[in-house]
Amino acid sequence: MIRIKARAPTARGTLLPTLWGAVAVGYRYGCPLARQDGLGARLVTSAVFVAVGTALIFHVRCALLRELRFARRAACAAQSVVLRPLPPWLDGLNVGAAQLSADRGASVGGDLYEAIATEHGVRVVMGDVRGHGLAALGTVAALLGSFREAAHDEPRLGGVLHRLDRTLGRHLHERARAEHPACGIPAPDSPVAEEFVTVLLLEIDRDGTLRALNCGHPWPYVLRGTRVEPLTRTDPLPPLGPFPPPAEPVPQPCGRLLPGESLVLFTDGAEDARDGRGRFFSLPDVLSEAVRDQPASPQAVLRTVFGALLHHTGGRPTDDVALLVLRNDRKDRRPPGARGAACPASTRPQPTTRR
């Protein structure tokens, strides 16, 4: 939990209100004009007290604005630690990421992402906590902390997934004990009992080979030149929380991310966003617009998508949205004529988490 403690008033902050109060009291009881009943005397007295009241209101307003700026700086510092900015380059990958919170004034919410270069390759997580805004920040912080450690410690991607699942279980148990200290377990009608997190884990080798573990999260898109293609259409595993992951989850091979190609990871807030007429936001169409003329940088893709998303929702998204774009800018070391195998496809539609 993030707490921002208010600062106690200083001697400098109380000096001006005391001075203005002394002026008003001194005029009321020390000035002969204040004790007269004439119209002119009353007007002068009213003007004096209006001036004193205006000065006090202005002073209080300035003090509140200073406190608000301090609180915002503290909140931004705390939020940047939870969802820290990603480096622009990561082991030859050009990285761009951005997040839009549904809560006004918040820079993070229920979406999480991270990319880390490890001895096992570049490991990436993209997740979405049930709910949105600052209420989901505690779960986001717990999962990101676990991933940052497990990405280096676990040699297999399945081990990273199990670490995230255990972290989520401990976090929910602690929340349940805080909400129901008598029993220590989630009550049937408790929001903790319905908590779940969709998680997508990716591993990118030096040659661009992709492996993925998907627990209820939307599959990313691949930008190949001016084309936009889904990475795969296979069904993901259930989200973390309600059901435990397999004992030994096997990462799914997803071909290769060739030089010049990009991966666009996103949370379901992007595709579930609606306009005033109830129409869903078409992320593939916007991505096609971003790469229509030539391959775009991750930063250009983010600007195009978020600009179109804000226009589509009238500047008021109802759910958190996170995007992470990874472009392979490594040199192509493939043998001539070699091509990466594509992911196996399924004829069934991709499940989408609806809230």
KOLKOLMAR-792155 format. One record per residue: x, y, z of N, C-alpha, C in turn; residue in three letters. Coordinates in steps of 0.001 Angstrom, whole numbers, padded with zeros to 6 digits, always signed. Example, Ala and Ser with C-alpha at 12.3 -4.5 7.8 and 13.67 -1.06 7.14 Angstrom:
2
+013190-005690+007800+012300-004500+007800+013200-003300+007800ala
+012850-002250+007080+013670-001060+007140+012900+000030+007870ser
% end
This chain:
355
+000848-001188+000000+000000+000000+000000+000886+001241+000000met
+000503+002226-000798+001235+003477-000871+000524+004504-000012ile
+001225+005055+000947+000639+006084+001801+001424+007374+001618arg
+000707+008474+001494+001316+009790+001396+000925+010561+002644ile
+001867+010835+003498+001595+011490+004769+001632+012997+004589lys
+000602+013658+005069+000542+015109+004970+001575+015734+005895ala
+002174+016830+005416+003163+017515+006226+002482+018445+007220arg
+003059+018562+008391+002506+019456+009411+002736+020899+009001ala
+001812+021812+009330+002008+023225+008992+003250+023776+009653pro
+004018+024545+008897+005228+025146+009419+004917+026533+009984thr
+005904+027107+010711+005722+028443+011276+005525+029476+010171ala
+006222+029273+009046+006070+030192+007919+004675+030112+007328arg
+004106+028906+007312+002787+028739+006722+001677+029310+007580gly
+001889+029379+008911+000846+029919+009802+001024+031399+010094thr
+002136+031986+009675+002394+033386+009990+001414+034313+009276leu
+001212+034101+007964+000349+035003+007205-001102+034961+007666leu
-001727+033769+007880-003106+033779+008404-003214+034466+009766pro
-002214+034259+010636-002240+034924+011943-002171+036436+011789thr
-001326+036896+010864-001188+038336+010644-002487+038947+010129leu
-003107+038272+009149-004370+038790+008614-005471+038760+009682trp
-005499+037740+010495-006478+037691+011579-006277+038804+012591gly
-004997+039100+012894-004696+040192+013831-005127+041533+013257ala
-004946+041691+011925-005385+042935+011289-006896+043098+011412val
-007650+042026+011168-009113+042109+011242-009585+042398+012670ala
-008983+041716+013649-009384+041939+015041-008993+043337+015494val
-007793+043775+015110-007352+045110+015490-008230+046194+014902gly
-008650+046010+013660-009534+047013+013054-010893+047019+013751tyr
-011401+045821+014068-012744+045742+014633-012811+046393+016013arg
-011803+046203+016829-011872+046690+018210-010978+047905+018458tyr
-010095+048234+017551-009188+049347+017790-009432+050559+016929gly
-010202+050424+015872-010442+051558+014973-011800+052186+015296cys
-011855+053490+015541-013147+054128+015834-014139+054019+014683pro
-013625+053972+013449-014514+053887+012292-015348+052622+012306leu
-014794+051540+012873-015515+050272+012884-016706+050289+013827ala
-016716+051264+014777-017813+051308+015743-018901+052305+015360arg
-018754+052955+014233-019759+053902+013772-020855+053177+013000gln
-022040+053771+012974-023189+053150+012320-023510+053762+010964asp
-022741+054704+010494-023016+055325+009211-022785+054368+008057gly
-023399+054718+006894-023268+053863+005704-021821+053784+005239leu
-021131+054933+005271-019733+054931+004836-018865+054055+005717gly
-019090+054158+007029-018297+053340+007952-018565+051845+007725ala
-019812+051496+007505-020138+050088+007253-019498+049578+005961arg
-019500+050433+004930-018868+050015+003671-017372+049792+003847leu
-016731+050691+004591-015296+050523+004833-015029+049250+005629val
-015845+048999+006662-015678+047783+007468-015877+046524+006626thr
-016898+046546+005781-017147+045391+004915-015984+045171+003954ser
-015457+046259+003406-014327+046124+002478-013110+045527+003162ala
-012876+045962+004418-011733+045426+005158-011874+043927+005380val
-013069+043504+005819-013252+042077+006093-013273+041242+004806phe
-013775+041809+003713-013716+041097+002432-012269+040924+001988val
-011460+041962+002160-010046+041860+001789-009332+040818+002632ala
-009628+040828+003936-008992+039839+004820-009429+038430+004448val
-010729+038233+004199-011216+036902+003817-010642+036439+002496gly
-010543+037369+001521-009961+037000+000222-008503+036600+000369thr
-007771+037351+001177-006360+037013+001389-006208+035648+002055ala
-007074+035346+003018-006999+034035+003678-007333+032907+002703leu
-008378+033113+001876-008743+032087+000894-007607+031876-000101ile
-006986+032958-000560-005872+032845-001503-004702+032100-000873phe
-004439+032398+000413-003341+031705+001096-003632+030214+001234his
-004859+029864+001608-005211+028448+001751-005129+027749+000405val
-005587+028422-000651-005528+027824-001984-004084+027560-002405arg
-003196+028520-002166-001787+028305-002514-001186+027157-001710cys
-001556+027058-000419-001037+025964+000403-001536+024607-000096ala
-002818+024546-000484-003350+023290-000998-002707+022911-002327leu
-002438+023904-003182-001773+023608-004455-000363+023088-004229leu
+000340+023641-003237+001675+023127-002925+001610+021689-002442arg
+000632+021383-001589+000475+020011-001104+000105+019064-002242glu
-000738+019543-003167-001125+018706-004298+000066+018399-005193leu
+000902+019409-005454+002093+019160-006261+003037+018188-005566arg
+003185+018324-004259+004033+017398-003515+003475+015977-003568phe
+002149+015841-003396+001541+014512-003450+001691+013889-004821ala
+001561+014682-005869+001718+014149-007221+003150+013699-007480arg
+004114+014479-007003+005511+014058-007175+005781+012755-006438arg
+005255+012644-005215+005459+011413-004447+004765+010235-005125ala
+003533+010447-005635+002810+009359-006293+003507+008930-007574ala
+003990+009894-008355+004693+009548-009595+005974+008784-009298cys
+006690+009182-008231+007906+008457-007869+007590+007029-007463ala
+006528+006843-006661+006151+005499-006227+005668+004659-007407ala
+004882+005245-008291+004350+004498-009421+005440+004133-010422gln
+006444+005020-010583+007532+004705-011503+008403+003565-010978ser
+008417+003362-009648+009138+002213-009104+008377+000922-009397val
+007045+000978-009296+006241-000216-009570+006317-000583-011041val
+006001+000365-011918+006015+000131-013357+007103+001013-013942leu
+008339+000585-013766+009478+001416-014143+009584+001515-015660arg
+010098+002642-016167+010257+002792-017618+011236+001760-018168pro
+010904+001214-019322+011778+000236-019962+012891+000949-020724leu
+014052+000302-020845+015129+000921-021635+014752+000941-023112pro
+015206+001946-023851+014864+002003-025283+015478+000874-026107pro
+016583+000304-025632+017226-000818-026326+017469-001930-025322trp
+017220-003154-025766+017371-004309-024884+017906-005474-025703leu
+019217-005705-025611+019863-006823-026301+019520-006835-027793asp
+019637-005679-028436+019377-005594-029867+017926-005381-030243gly
+017037-005314-029262+015624-005082-029518+015286-003618-029219leu
+014605-002981-030152+014106-001622-029937+012794-001722-029176asn
+012718-001074-028024+011601-001259-027108+010824+000044-026957val
+009510-000079-026995+008630+001048-026700+007442+000546-025903gly
+007094+001237-024828+005989+000810-023972+005287+002030-023412ala
+003987+001898-023216+003191+002980-022633+001959+002362-021990ala
+001426+003082-021000+000267+002615-020257-000683+003767-020030gln
-001966+003502-020151-003009+004502-019943-003952+003975-018881leu
-004039+004697-017758-004892+004258-016660-006292+004818-016812ser
-007266+004025-016416-008660+004478-016463-008966+005477-015365ala
-008150+005517-014311-008338+006479-013229-007620+007771-013568asp
-008339+008872-013503-007753+010160-013811-006669+010506-012791arg
-005510+010946-013312-004413+011344-012448-003467+010217-012097gly
-003803+008977-012443-002931+007836-012148-002114+007495-013383ala
-000844+007147-013182+000008+006765-014295+000150+005260-014414ser
-000336+004507-013449-000361+003054-013538-001716+002577-013066val
-002032+001328-013398-003304+000775-012975-003203-000732-012839gly
-004149-001449-013450-004181-002894-013315-003406-003639-014376gly
-002726-002954-015265-001925-003602-016299-000459-003626-015884asp
+000246-004663-016309+001662-004784-015965+002440-005280-017170leu
+003675-004815-017271+004575-005294-018319+006003-005091-017851tyr
+006883-005925-018384+008308-005835-018078+009063-006634-019128glu
+010259-006201-019456+011146-006905-020377+012546-006861-019783ala
+013175-008027-019682+014474-008149-019032+015389-009015-019893ile
+016604-008555-020108+017612-009351-020798+018304-010260-019789ala
+018230-011564-019999+018812-012544-019081+019727-013480-019860thr
+020387-014369-019139+021225-015368-019802+020391-016402-020548glu
+019079-016423-020279+018178-017339-020978+017502-016682-022182his
+017864-015445-022487+017232-014687-023553+016469-013504-022970gly
+015849-012733-023834+015016-011623-023386+013670-012191-022952val
+013314-011961-021700+012051-012464-021175+011099-011289-020941arg
+009871-011501-021375+008874-010433-021370+007625-010950-020678val
+007005-010086-019885+005709-010402-019285+004742-009282-019623val
+003531-009647-019957+002430-008709-020121+001239-009306-019399met
+000625-008530-018506-000470-009069-017711-001550-008045-017476gly
-002677-008544-017003-003842-007700-016746-004539-008224-015498asp
-004560-007397-014450-005208-007760-013196-006695-007440-013290val
-007507-008300-012717-008950-008031-012683-009193-006689-011997arg
-010037-005874-012622-010252-004528-012124-009321-003563-012831gly
-009357-002313-012402-008512-001325-013043-008190-000214-012060his
-007250+000631-012468-006907+001793-011661-006046+001445-010462gly
-006032+002351-009484-005161+002211-008323-005538+001042-007428leu
-006790+000551-007520-007200-000566-006665-006412-001832-006977ala
-005937-001978-008213-005207-003184-008610-003697-003025-008486ala
-003233-001891-007954-001802-001611-007940-001025-002574-007058leu
-001608-003030-005953-000898-003946-005067-000574-005267-005738gly
-001536-005824-006486-001290-007071-007203-000246-006881-008283thr
-000293-005755-008986+000698-005458-010016+002101-005410-009418val
+002254-004737-008285+003567-004629-007651+004093-006002-007231ala
+003226-006852-006684+003662-008182-006245+004124-009029-007424ala
+003373-009024-008525+003716-009853-009675+004968-009354-010380leu
+005108-008045-010523+006296-007524-011188+007552-007806-010373leu
+007466-007673-009053+008616-008002-008226+009022-009458-008351gly
+008029-010339-008412+008323-011759-008569+008940-012050-009931ser
+008406-011436-010987+008939-011697-012331+010377-011211-012465phe
+010693-010064-011891+012043-009525-012033+013086-010431-011390arg
+012705-011161-010372+013621-012127-009767+013611-013452-010531glu
+012415-013952-010843+012312-015268-011476+012887-015277-012880ala
+012831-014162-013593+013344-014122-014963+014822-014463-015011ala
+015575-014107-013974+016998-014428-013923+017249-015787-013279his
+016422-016173-012312+016708-017377-011529+016236-018661-012201asp
+015100-018612-012890+014501-019829-013431+015027-020125-014832glu
+015628-021295-015044+016132-021617-016382+015020-021894-017390pro
+013836-022290-016921+012727-022590-017815+011613-021571-017640arg
+010925-021319-018743+009836-020352-018702+008693-020854-017827leu
+008510-022171-017769+007478-022719-016894+007758-022439-015430gly
+009036-022403-015038+009379-022060-013664+009012-020628-013330gly
+009156-019719-014295+008751-018331-014084+007246-018252-013851val
+006489-019026-014639+005032-019017-014478+004622-019524-013104leu
+005260-020583-012619+004918-021105-011296+005286-020112-010193his
+006383-019372-010362+006731-018359-009372+005662-017272-009322arg
+005168-016855-010492+004111-015847-010522+002836-016367-009872leu
+002518-017626-010109+001308-018201-009524+001414-018271-008008asp
+002570-018673-007484+002745-018729-006031+002713-017332-005417arg
+003306-016365-006108+003271-014988-005599+001849-014464-005542thr
+001074-014736-006575-000319-014288-006583-001099-014948-005450leu
-000875-016238-005219-001567-016923-004139-001242-016336-002778gly
+000043-016047-002536+000416-015445-001248-000178-014054-001103arg
-000156-013290-002190-000704-011940-002122-002201-011954-001819his
-002942-012843-002476-004379-012926-002228-004667-013431-000817leu
-003834-014348-000322-004025-014843+001042-003815-013721+002056his
-002806-012889+001834-002566-011769+002748-003714-010776+002689glu
-004233-010511+001500-005377-009615+001390-006606-010195+002084arg
-006775-011511+001956-007920-012146+002603-007818-012053+004120ala
-006618-012253+004657-006439-012137+006110-006698-010710+006580arg
-006325-009727+005748-006577-008337+006131-008069-008016+006111ala
-008809-008613+005146-010234-008335+005043-011061-009192+005992glu
-010594-010421+006277-011321-011339+007154-010336-011935+008161his
-009879-011158+009122-008853-011667+010048-009314-012846+010875pro
-010609-013050+011034-011089-014149+011878-010846-015498+011230ala
-011081-015582+009911-010967-016882+009250-009680-017025+008462cys
-009136-015901+007960-007887-015974+007225-008011-016517+005833gly
-009217-016748+005339-009427-017227+003978-010456-016335+003319ile
-010448-016256+001967-011412-015396+001309-012841-015856+001544pro
-013684-014932+001942-015107-015239+002069-015707-015405+000676ala
-016800-016187+000552-017373-016414-000783-017771-015145-001499pro
-018207-014111-000786-018626-012875-001421-017530-011825-001430asp
-016309-012199-001118-015202-011250-001092-014642-011057-002486ser
-014271-009811-002856-013627-009602-004153-012331-010369-004306pro
-011647-010657-003188-010395-011409-003273-010637-012808-003822val
-011786-013412-003482-012074-014766-003949-012274-014824-005456ala
-012570-013691-006094-012795-013655-007538-011601-013071-008289glu
-010497-012849-007618-009341-012222-008257-008698-013169-009262glu
-008318-012631-010409-007551-013401-011388-006676-012444-012174phe
-005659-013010-012814-004707-012230-013593-004430-012979-014890val
-004567-012301-016011-004140-012879-017285-002667-012540-017483thr
-001891-013518-017932-000443-013352-018046+000036-013944-019355val
+000884-013204-020056+001574-013695-021249+003071-013594-020998leu
+003761-014741-021060+005210-014799-020911+005836-015119-022258leu
+006846-014342-022633+007567-014560-023887+009059-014695-023603leu
+009699-015508-024418+011155-015667-024356+011691-015531-025770glu
+012634-014604-025958+013189-014313-027280+014675-014599-027241ile
+015110-015595-028021+016520-015950-028083+017283-014967-028968asp
+018621-015146-029002+019446-014262-029820+019139-014393-031305arg
+018717-015577-031756+018377-015744-033166+016924-015383-033458asp
+016211-014837-032485+014835-014425-032698+013802-015490-032424gly
+014222-016681-032004+013270-017747-031711+012340-017338-030569thr
+011042-017559-030775+010025-017156-029814+009420-018364-029133leu
+009275-018279-027817+008533-019260-027041+007579-018499-026128arg
+006401-019067-025901+005375-018331-025158+004613-019251-024229ala
+004194-018685-023105+003228-019291-022196+002128-018262-021974leu
+000920-018637-022321-000190-017687-022278-001273-018206-021342asn
-001584-017414-020328-002649-017751-019375-003776-016723-019510cys
-004663-016966-020469-005858-016150-020626-005658-014779-021209gly
-004484-014480-021760-004195-013134-022263-004340-013090-023787his
-004703-011936-024354-004744-011835-025820-003360-012060-026430pro
-003327-012786-027541-002063-013010-028230-001603-011719-028899trp
-000308-011498-028969+000188-010269-029617+000077-010347-031138pro
+000294-009200-031768+000354-009108-033222+001804-008968-033656tyr
+002071-009454-034867+003396-009334-035464+003303-008375-036643val
+004198-007403-036677+004266-006458-037793+005395-006904-038708leu
+005031-007417-039867+006003-007873-040863+005928-006932-042060arg
+006855-005981-042114+006788-004980-043172+005562-004111-042981gly
+004661-004181-043960+003406-003424-043868+002225-004340-043548thr
+002496-005570-043115+001438-006518-042795+001300-006660-041284arg
+000077-006908-040847-000233-007144-039444-000837-008531-039319val
-000178-009412-038550-000620-010795-038414-000639-011177-036943glu
-001602-011992-036518-001569-012508-035140-000414-013485-034970pro
+000194-013470-033799+001317-014378-033552+000857-015827-033641leu
-000304-016123-033104-000894-017452-033169-002362-017331-032803thr
-003126-018370-033104-004553-018392-032769-004907-019545-031837arg
-003906-020173-031253-004182-021290-030366-004798-020800-029053thr
-005538-021680-028404-006215-021311-027160-005209-021220-026017asp
-005297-020177-025195-004387-020055-024050-004847-020910-022880pro
-003982-020988-021877-004329-021635-020611-005280-020730-019821leu
-005924-021250-018775-006778-020387-017934-005950-019324-017225pro
-006568-018204-016853-005838-017166-016118-005359-017669-014761pro
-004361-016997-014235-003859-017340-012912-004864-016890-011853leu
-004983-017688-010821-005890-017348-009731-006936-018417-009520gly
-007939-018530-010422-008988-019531-010203-008492-020969-010336pro
-007555-021202-011270-007080-022568-011527-005554-022567-011510phe
-004952-023604-010930-003491-023684-010931-002981-024015-012332pro
-001799-023543-012694-001225-023884-014001-000796-025343-014035pro
-000534-025903-015203-000053-027289-015280+001214-027493-014469pro
+001419-028722-014032+002587-029020-013200+003881-028704-013929ala
+003947-029026-015211+005121-028722-016026+004650-028102-017337glu
+004339-026812-017329+003861-026177-018556+004949-026143-019622pro
+004568-026496-020831+005514-026533-021952+005330-025262-022776val
+006358-024431-022891+006224-023225-023709+005906-023573-025161pro
+005082-022771-025754+004674-022993-027134+005660-022319-028082gln
+006236-023061-029038+007123-022425-030018+006316-021556-030975pro
+006792-020353-031214+006076-019391-032053+006945-018839-033165cys
+007778-019706-033769+008583-019265-034899+009692-018322-034471gly
+009982-017356-035346+011074-016418-035085+010620-014999-035355arg
+011188-014095-034594+011023-012671-034842+012230-012234-035662leu
+012023-012066-036960+013116-011770-037867+013532-010308-037761leu
+014740-009987-038188+015182-008585-038162+014218-007685-038940pro
+013862-006560-038348+012917-005636-038949+011477-005882-038565gly
+011175-007042-037974+009812-007344-037566+009579-006877-036125glu
+008299-006644-035800+007938-006131-034481+006838-006984-033867ser
+006879-007061-032550+005809-007688-031770+005047-006587-031029leu
+003727-006656-031073+002890-005690-030366+002095-006445-029318val
+002488-006306-028058+001769-006908-026937+000818-005863-026367leu
-000353-006295-025940-001353-005352-025455-002251-006043-024443phe
-002976-005243-023682-003984-005760-022772-005363-005607-023408thr
-006341-006332-022865-007645-006374-023523-008384-005045-023482asp
-007883-004083-022677-008493-002767-022684-008394-002073-024024gly
-007416-002480-024856-007263-001881-026179-008365-002357-027122ala
-008586-003656-027186-009583-004177-028128-011004-004086-027589glu
-011166-003922-026277-012501-003826-025698-013003-002389-025579asp
-012162-001417-025917-012575-000015-025809-013697+000266-026810ala
-014708+001023-026369-015861+001332-027221-016014+002838-027371arg
-016634+003209-028485-016957+004616-028691-018363+004894-028182asp
-018878+006091-028467-020195+006462-027978-021318+005628-028550gly
-021087+004971-029684-022110+004130-030311-021947+002660-029980arg
-021006+002345-029084-020824+000957-028657-019950+000128-029562gly
-019243+000727-030513-018385-000029-031420-017019-000257-030786arg
-016491-001480-030966-015184-001821-030400-014063-001149-031195phe
-012953-000926-030500-011768-000357-031130-011071-001443-031951phe
-010767-001140-033215-010138-002110-034114-008629-001914-034080ser
-007967-002646-033211-006513-002524-033086-005775-002963-034349leu
-006140-004080-035007-005418-004454-036227-005502-003384-037314pro
-006648-002732-037464-006767-001684-038487-005861-000500-038176asp
-005785-000126-036909-004920+000990-036532-003453+000627-036721val
-003075-000615-036390-001695-001047-036621-001379-001064-038112leu
-002336-001470-038928-002123-001446-040382-001926-000022-040862ser
-002658+000920-040284-002485+002324-040647-001104+002826-040238glu
-000591+002337-039089+000712+002797-038613+001850+002329-039503ala
+001703+001165-040156+002786+000615-040988+002382+000584-042460val
+001434+001439-042839+000939+001388-044223+002036+001700-045229arg
+002799+002763-044988+003800+003185-045972+005129+002482-045787asp
+005558+002312-044539+006843+001687-044259+006843+001186-042822gln
+007750+000281-042487+007820-000177-041088+008051+001003-040142pro
+007282+001038-039079+007343+002150-038135+008128+001741-036902ala
+008708+002726-036247+009418+002472-034992+008410+002176-033893ser
+008839+001527-032800+007909+001272-031693+007272+002545-031142pro
+008036+003627-031097+007486+004868-030570+006398+005423-031492gln
+006601+005309-032809+005581+005772-033750+004322+004918-033664ala
+004489+003615-033459+003325+002733-033305+002527+003123-032058val
+003228+003390-030966+002533+003775-029731+001772+005079-029919leu
+002398+006069-030568+001706+007341-030779+000454+007162-031629arg
+000553+006348-032659-000598+006139-033533-001728+005431-032804thr
-001395+004368-032058-002429+003577-031388-003106+004388-030284val
-002332+005045-029439-002944+005778-028331-003702+007004-028825phe
-003208+007644-029883-003965+008753-030451-005304+008300-030988gly
-005315+007180-031717-006583+006656-032238-007492+006159-031120ala
-006904+005570-030072-007709+005054-028964-008393+006189-028198leu
-007679+007250-027923-008277+008382-027221-009353+009051-028070leu
-009115+009118-029372-010147+009677-030251-011378+008778-030278his
-011167+007471-030269-012277+006517-030325-013133+006582-029060his
-012494+006730-027905-013218+006741-026634-013587+008143-026166thr
-013311+009151-026961-013607+010509-026534-012733+010980-025391gly
-011534+010403-025276-010608+010794-024216-010931+010210-022861gly
-011888+009280-022787-012291+008700-021503-012352+007181-021594arg
-011206+006504-021607-011238+005040-021621-011800+004500-020325pro
-012549+003421-020402-013166+002829-019216-012325+001722-018605thr
-011227+001349-019241-010366+000301-018706-008919+000699-018958asp
-008016+000135-018138-006598+000389-018338-006146-000216-019662asp
-005188+000438-020300-004645-000024-021578-003125+000045-021490val
-002460-001045-021859-001000-001078-021901-000567-001668-023233ala
+000469-001097-023817+001045-001583-025068+002550-001698-024903leu
+003093-002764-025448+004533-002992-025442+004935-003441-026840leu
+005835-002687-027469+006266-002965-028840+007746-003316-028812val
+008098-004452-029407+009481-004917-029498+009830-005117-030966leu
+010813-004383-031459+011255-004553-032845+012659-005141-032862arg
+012843-006168-033662+014132-006829-033769+015028-006009-034697asn
+016000-005316-034131+016965-004540-034912+018337-005202-034929asp
+018365-006510-034650+019620-007247-034755+019915-007553-036218arg
+021178-007851-036492+021546-008235-037851+021061-009645-038131lys
+020637-009865-039369+020124-011177-039755+021286-012133-039964asp
+021337-013187-039129+022393-014202-039231+021867-015530-039745arg
+020707-015501-040392+020145-016751-040909+020919-017230-042127arg
+020919-018548-042358+021442-019061-043620+020567-018569-044765pro
+021133-018386-045960+020332-017923-047095+019150-018847-047351pro
+017997-018277-047530+016792-019047-047848+016092-019628-046645gly
+016680-019507-045442+016034-020083-044250+014910-019179-043791ala
+013851-019787-043316+012704-019048-042814+012252-019694-041522arg
+011767-018887-040604+011262-019398-039332+009925-020066-039523gly
+009693-021116-038759+008420-021819-038826+007350-021013-038137ala
+006180-021059-038676+005066-020309-038086+004444-021112-036963ala
+003724-020431-036112+003045-021098-035013+001899-021939-035544cys
+001582-023066-034910+000417-023817-035320-000839-023002-035101pro
-001750-023074-036012-002989-022292-035939-004139-023187-035547ala
-005177-022572-035020-006383-023280-034632-007564-022646-035324ser
-008536-023445-035674-009714-022917-036346-010671-022264-035359thr
-010462-022463-034070-011344-021870-033078-010962-020414-032846arg
-011923-019557-032575-011592-018149-032329-010834-017978-031038pro
-010067-016913-030996-009277-016616-029798-010170-016123-028679gln
-010090-016734-027489-010907-016241-026363-010432-014854-025941pro
-011373-014033-025549-011083-012701-025065-011710-012534-023696thr
-010937-012068-022743-011441-011853-021394-012367-010653-021375thr
-013602-010874-020997-014563-009773-020899-014821-009477-019440arg
-014994-008192-019116-015293-007811-017748-016617-007109-017694arg
% end
